[in-house]
């Protein structure tokens, strides 16, 4: 079982900064998806920046989403949040 997404922030160059429920912050590169089916819509930068957390993953309008397991496994570790 993979941790759920609790926050997402769009970054430059079609990347997402994602915070997971285990307090890990990772960077997910969406570039490899931009030529695949419905993900082509994400080439529009305004649309790409409309990303939001939906249930345990990220989602764009129209039901475009990426599996949370893939987000976690294919992202690069940035930091671990220090909770007080």
C-alpha positions in Angstrom: 0.0 0.0 0.0 1.3 3.4 -1.0 0.9 6.7 0.9 -1.9 9.0 -0.3 -1.3 12.4 -1.8 -2.2 15.2 0.6 -0.8 18.2 -1.4 0.3 19.0 -4.9 1.9 22.0 -6.5 2.6 22.4 -10.2 6.2 23.3 -11.0 7.9 24.5 -14.2 8.7 22.1 -17.0 5.6 19.9 -16.3 6.7 18.7 -12.9 4.6 18.3 -9.8 5.7 18.7 -6.2 3.8 16.2 -4.2 3.4 15.8 -0.5 2.4 12.3 0.7 0.7 11.3 3.9 4.0 9.9 5.2 5.4 13.4 5.1 7.7 12.7 2.1 7.9 15.4 -0.5 8.7 14.2 -4.0 8.9 15.6 -7.6 7.0 13.8 -10.3 7.9 14.4 -14.0 4.8 14.5 -16.2 6.8 15.0 -19.4 6.8 11.2 -20.4 3.0 11.3 -20.4 2.4 14.4 -22.6 2.2 12.4 -25.8 -0.1 9.7 -24.5 -3.9 9.9 -25.1 -5.8 12.2 -22.8 -2.6 13.4 -21.2 -1.9 15.5 -24.3 -4.3 18.1 -22.8 -1.7 18.7 -20.1 0.5 20.4 -22.7 -1.7 23.5 -22.1 0.2 25.1 -19.2 -2.8 26.8 -17.7 -4.6 23.4 -17.7 -1.6 21.7 -16.3 -1.4 24.2 -13.4 -5.1 23.4 -12.5 -4.0 20.2 -10.9 -5.6 19.4 -7.5 -5.6 16.6 -4.9 -8.5 14.2 -5.4 -9.0 11.4 -2.9 -5.5 9.8 -2.6 -4.1 11.1 -5.9 -3.9 14.1 -8.2 -6.4 15.1 -10.8 -7.2 17.6 -13.6 -10.6 18.5 -14.9 -12.2 15.9 -17.1 -11.1 13.0 -14.9 -7.4 13.1 -15.9 -5.5 11.4 -13.1 -2.4 9.3 -12.3 -2.4 6.3 -10.1 -1.0 7.2 -6.6 1.3 4.1 -6.7 2.8 5.4 -9.9 3.2 8.9 -8.5 5.0 7.6 -5.5 7.2 5.0 -7.3 8.2 7.2 -10.2 8.9 10.4 -8.4 12.2 11.8 -7.0 12.6 12.3 -3.3 13.0 16.0 -2.3 12.6 16.0 1.5 10.9 14.7 4.6 8.7 17.2 6.4 9.4 17.7 10.1 6.0 17.8 12.0 5.8 19.6 15.3 
